[in-house]
Amino acid sequence: MKKVASGSHHTLILTECGKVYGCGDPESGKVGRVLNTRKKEGDPMRIEKIGAKKAVDIFCGNHHSFYINNKHEVFAWGLNNHG
């Protein structure tokens, strides 16, 4: 494990090989997976791989997440109610 970042109710994990995993409250897509049900007690602690490729750093806000890849490109997902 290279880094762990946390938002209000979610966590991202960056591995040494550049993969990103997320767990916690999936509401608003902040852990990078589609919410299958409106029930938050579904399986929030399940750790799932995010579609990040060659990540070098991760960051979390309250309801959103980011990663930077090895080309210094920034990717973001999560709550987007203000553009």
C-alpha positions in Angstrom: 0.0 0.0 0.0 1.3 3.4 -1.0 -1.4 5.8 0.3 -4.8 5.9 1.9 -7.1 8.9 1.5 -10.5 9.5 3.2 -13.5 11.7 2.5 -16.5 12.1 4.8 -17.7 8.5 4.5 -15.4 6.8 2.0 -11.8 5.8 1.6 -9.5 5.3 -1.4 -6.4 3.0 -1.3 -3.5 3.4 -3.8 -1.2 0.4 -4.3 2.5 0.5 -5.1 1.6 -0.8 -8.6 -0.7 2.1 -9.4 -4.1 0.5 -8.8 -6.8 2.3 -6.8 -9.4 0.7 -4.6 -12.4 2.3 -2.8 -14.8 1.4 0.0 -17.4 3.1 2.1 -20.6 4.9 1.3 -21.1 4.6 -2.5 -23.7 7.4 -2.7 -23.0 9.9 -5.5 -20.4 7.6 -7.0 -17.7 8.9 -4.7 -16.0 5.5 -4.4 -16.2 4.9 -8.2 -19.0 2.3 -8.4 -22.7 2.5 -9.3 -25.1 2.3 -6.4 -27.3 -0.7 -7.0 -29.7 0.1 -4.3 -30.7 3.1 -2.2 -30.0 1.1 1.0 -26.8 2.3 2.4 -26.4 -0.8 4.6 -25.9 -2.9 1.4 -22.2 -3.7 1.4 -20.4 -0.5 2.0 -17.1 -2.0 3.3 -16.6 -4.1 0.2 -13.3 -2.9 -1.3 -13.5 -2.7 -5.1 -11.0 -1.8 -7.7 -11.5 1.6 -9.3 -10.9 1.9 -13.1 -7.7 4.0 -12.5 -4.7 3.3 -14.7 -1.2 4.0 -13.6 -2.2 6.2 -10.6 0.6 8.0 -8.8 -1.5 9.9 -6.2 -5.1 10.0 -4.8 -7.1 12.6 -3.0 -10.6 12.7 -1.4 -13.0 15.5 -0.7 -16.2 15.1 1.4 -18.2 13.7 -1.5 -15.8 13.3 -4.4 -12.5 11.6 -5.3 -9.5 12.2 -7.5 -6.5 10.4 -8.9 -3.5 11.6 -10.8 -1.8 9.2 -13.3 1.8 8.9 -14.4 1.1 11.4 -17.2 0.0 14.1 -14.6 -3.6 13.9 -15.8 -6.3 14.4 -13.1 -9.4 12.3 -13.0 -12.4 13.1 -10.7 -15.7 11.5 -9.8 -18.4 11.8 -7.2 -21.0 14.4 -6.3 -21.4 16.9 -9.1 -24.4 19.0 -8.2 -22.5 22.3 -8.7 -20.7 21.5 -12.0 
